[in-house]
């Protein structure tokens, strides 16, 4: 069995994960996933209660809008939303925004407490998504850490 080359200095786990994810092409997908977390902050509570991101495919972000009146209003704001989201994401991931009529999930009223919210129960679809995304990572330790990170992120809604 061949010996592995000795590292000159210890490397931080986030650096190792980022390098591994970049090699698999998952880093950009994770950054795209941040859109859902950043959405209310970027567009504000009024727009977030009437429009929500549905999906992003090849740089096209599709947004569900609750009514035709809001869709008309948001058409004028798509360029600004795209710029603000890309700025917050730190890269040009959104090239186009498409508005579609759709149902908007009502967010639960937030109550300030000292205790963190209990973790959400993941759906089978989310569990499958985690398994699919982590399957391409060859190192079992990094794969397990990545899957745990995604699971925690989805459970906490962050």
C-alpha positions as CSV (number, residue, x, y, z in Angstrom):
1,X,0.0,0.0,0.0
2,X,1.4,3.4,-1.0
3,X,1.9,6.1,1.6
4,X,0.1,9.3,1.1
5,X,2.1,12.5,0.8
6,X,2.5,14.3,4.0
7,X,0.7,17.6,4.3
8,X,2.9,20.6,5.1
9,X,0.2,22.1,7.4
10,X,-3.4,21.1,8.4
11,X,-6.1,22.3,6.2
12,X,-9.5,23.6,7.4
13,X,-12.5,21.4,6.7
14,X,-14.4,24.1,4.9
15,X,-11.5,24.5,2.5
16,X,-11.3,20.7,1.9
17,X,-15.1,20.5,1.4
18,X,-15.1,23.5,-1.0
19,X,-12.3,22.0,-3.1
20,X,-14.1,18.6,-3.2
21,X,-17.4,20.2,-4.1
22,X,-15.9,22.3,-6.8
23,X,-14.4,19.2,-8.3
24,X,-17.8,17.6,-8.5
25,X,-19.6,20.7,-9.7
26,X,-21.7,20.9,-6.6
27,X,-20.4,24.2,-5.3
28,X,-22.5,26.2,-7.7
29,X,-25.6,24.1,-7.0
30,X,-25.2,24.7,-3.2
31,X,-24.8,28.4,-3.9
32,X,-28.0,28.3,-6.0
33,X,-29.8,26.7,-3.1
34,X,-29.0,29.8,-1.0
35,X,-31.6,31.7,-3.2
36,X,-34.4,30.3,-1.1
37,X,-32.8,31.4,2.2
38,X,-31.9,34.9,0.9
39,X,-35.2,35.6,-0.9
40,X,-37.1,37.3,1.9
41,X,-34.1,39.4,2.8
42,X,-33.4,40.5,-0.8
43,X,-37.0,41.3,-1.9
44,X,-38.5,42.3,1.5
45,X,-41.5,40.9,3.4
46,X,-44.2,42.4,1.1
47,X,-42.9,40.8,-2.1
48,X,-41.8,37.6,-0.3
49,X,-45.4,37.1,0.9
50,X,-46.6,37.3,-2.7
51,X,-43.8,35.8,-4.7
52,X,-41.5,32.8,-4.1
53,X,-38.7,31.1,-6.1
54,X,-39.8,27.8,-7.6
55,X,-36.6,26.5,-9.3
56,X,-33.4,27.5,-11.0
57,X,-32.3,25.8,-14.2
58,X,-29.4,26.9,-16.3
59,X,-29.4,30.3,-14.8
60,X,-33.1,30.9,-15.2
61,X,-34.9,31.5,-11.9
62,X,-38.6,30.8,-12.0
63,X,-40.7,32.7,-9.5
64,X,-44.3,31.9,-8.5
65,X,-46.4,35.0,-8.1
66,X,-49.8,35.1,-6.3
67,X,-51.7,37.4,-8.6
68,X,-51.7,39.1,-12.0
69,X,-51.4,42.5,-10.4
70,X,-48.3,41.5,-8.5
71,X,-46.9,39.8,-11.6
72,X,-47.2,43.1,-13.5
73,X,-45.6,45.0,-10.7
74,X,-42.7,42.5,-10.4
75,X,-42.0,42.6,-14.1
76,X,-40.5,46.1,-13.6
77,X,-38.3,44.8,-10.7
78,X,-36.8,41.6,-12.2
79,X,-33.6,43.3,-13.2
80,X,-33.1,44.8,-9.7
81,X,-34.0,41.4,-8.1
82,X,-31.5,39.6,-10.3
83,X,-28.7,42.0,-9.5
84,X,-29.4,41.9,-5.8
85,X,-29.6,38.1,-5.6
86,X,-26.4,37.7,-7.7
87,X,-24.6,40.3,-5.5
88,X,-25.7,38.4,-2.3
89,X,-24.7,35.1,-3.9
90,X,-21.3,36.4,-4.8
91,X,-21.5,35.2,-8.4
92,X,-23.7,35.6,-11.5
93,X,-25.8,32.6,-11.1
94,X,-29.1,34.1,-12.2
95,X,-29.1,35.2,-15.8
96,X,-32.9,35.5,-16.2
97,X,-36.0,35.7,-14.0
98,X,-39.3,34.2,-15.3
99,X,-42.5,35.0,-13.5
100,X,-45.3,32.4,-13.3
101,X,-48.7,32.5,-11.6
102,X,-48.8,30.1,-8.7
103,X,-49.7,29.4,-5.1
104,X,-47.6,31.0,-2.4
105,X,-46.9,29.1,0.8
106,X,-47.7,31.2,3.8
107,X,-44.8,31.6,6.2
108,X,-45.5,31.0,9.8
109,X,-45.4,34.2,11.9
110,X,-42.0,34.5,13.5
111,X,-41.8,34.7,17.3
112,X,-38.6,35.9,18.9
113,X,-37.5,33.3,21.4
114,X,-34.2,32.3,23.1
115,X,-34.6,28.7,22.0
116,X,-33.9,27.6,18.4
117,X,-36.8,26.3,16.4
118,X,-37.1,22.5,16.4
119,X,-35.6,20.9,13.3
120,X,-38.1,20.2,10.5
121,X,-38.8,16.7,9.5
122,X,-37.4,16.1,6.0
123,X,-39.6,14.7,3.3
124,X,-38.6,11.7,1.3
125,X,-37.9,13.9,-1.7
126,X,-35.4,16.0,0.4
127,X,-33.8,12.8,1.7
128,X,-33.5,11.5,-1.9
129,X,-32.1,14.9,-3.0
130,X,-29.4,14.7,-0.3
131,X,-28.5,11.1,-1.3
132,X,-28.3,12.0,-5.0
133,X,-26.1,15.1,-4.4
134,X,-23.7,13.3,-2.1
135,X,-23.4,10.1,-4.1
136,X,-20.8,11.6,-6.4
137,X,-18.3,12.2,-3.6
138,X,-15.8,9.4,-3.5
139,X,-14.3,10.0,0.0
140,X,-16.7,8.4,2.5
141,X,-15.8,10.8,5.3
142,X,-16.4,13.9,3.1
143,X,-19.6,12.3,1.7
144,X,-21.0,11.8,5.2
145,X,-20.0,15.3,6.3
146,X,-21.6,16.8,3.2
147,X,-24.8,14.8,3.6
148,X,-25.0,15.8,7.3
149,X,-24.4,19.5,6.4
150,X,-27.2,19.4,3.8
151,X,-29.6,17.6,6.2
152,X,-29.0,20.2,9.0
153,X,-29.4,23.0,6.5
154,X,-32.7,21.7,5.3
155,X,-34.0,20.9,8.8
156,X,-33.2,24.4,10.1
157,X,-34.5,26.1,6.9
158,X,-31.3,28.0,6.5
